Each structure stands twice: as structure tokens, then as C-alpha cells.
Amino acid sequence: MVYKISVIGDKESVLPFKLFGFDVRYATDETTARKIVTELAEDSGVIYITEQCAKMIPETIAHYRQQLTPAIVLIPSHQGTLGQGRADIQQNVEKAVGQNIL
């Protein structure tokens, strides 16, 4: 199976990803975000989601993080970062390497 790369968030933050051929979806409320993540999880290998959007649906993000696919990666929005994406990467590196190398 060939997986796609998807991006979810507010229009200003995720529209540029269309230039790279990513499947871009807009979500600014909890219900829409949850629905889109669930829909994209079926055929996406990686889902990039803005930190602000992910903050609205933490239980959905946690559910898919326990699955093999899709990989959920938090990215900053055009408004800036909340620091959660970097913290997640740092935590995963610590688990893989055994210490904080970042």
C-alpha cells in the first residue's frame, strides 16, 4: 500500500504544503479536526497537524500515536509554536537513544 502525507490546520498555516503535493485539510474547530484525523488515518503514513489544532483533540492524537501508522507530527502554525512539537520530538529521541541529545 502506498501511503500519502497529509497536513491539517488553519488555512494560513497549511496551504503552502499543497506546493509539495501533500493532502491539505483545513480544521479550525474540534469536531472538524477529529473527523479529518480519523478519515486521513486510513490512508496516510504521516499526518502533520498544527499544534493549535492538535491541542483541541488530545485524546484523538493519543489514540493514533499508539498505532503503527499514521505517524502524527505536530508543527507550529503561522501564529508561532506552543513548544509541544519540539517536546514530542525530544521525548521520542530520549526513548530511542536513552538520553537527551538535543
Stockholm file with secondary structure:
# STOCKHOLM 1.0

chainA/1-102         MVYKISVIGDKESVLPFKLFGFDVRYATDETTARKIVTELAEDSGVIYITEQCAKMIPETIAHYRQQLTPAIVLIPSHQGTLGQGRADIQQNVEKAVGQNIL
#=GR chainA/1-102 SS CCCEEEEEECHHHHGGGGGGTCEEEECCSHHHHHHHHHHHTTTEEEEEEEHHHHHHCHHHHHHHHTSSSSEEEEECBTTBCCSHHHHHHHHHHHHHHSSCCC
#=GC SS_cons         CCCEEEEEECHHHHGGGGGGTCEEEECCSHHHHHHHHHHHTTTEEEEEEEHHHHHHCHHHHHHHHTSSSSEEEEECBTTBCCSHHHHHHHHHHHHHHSSCCC
//
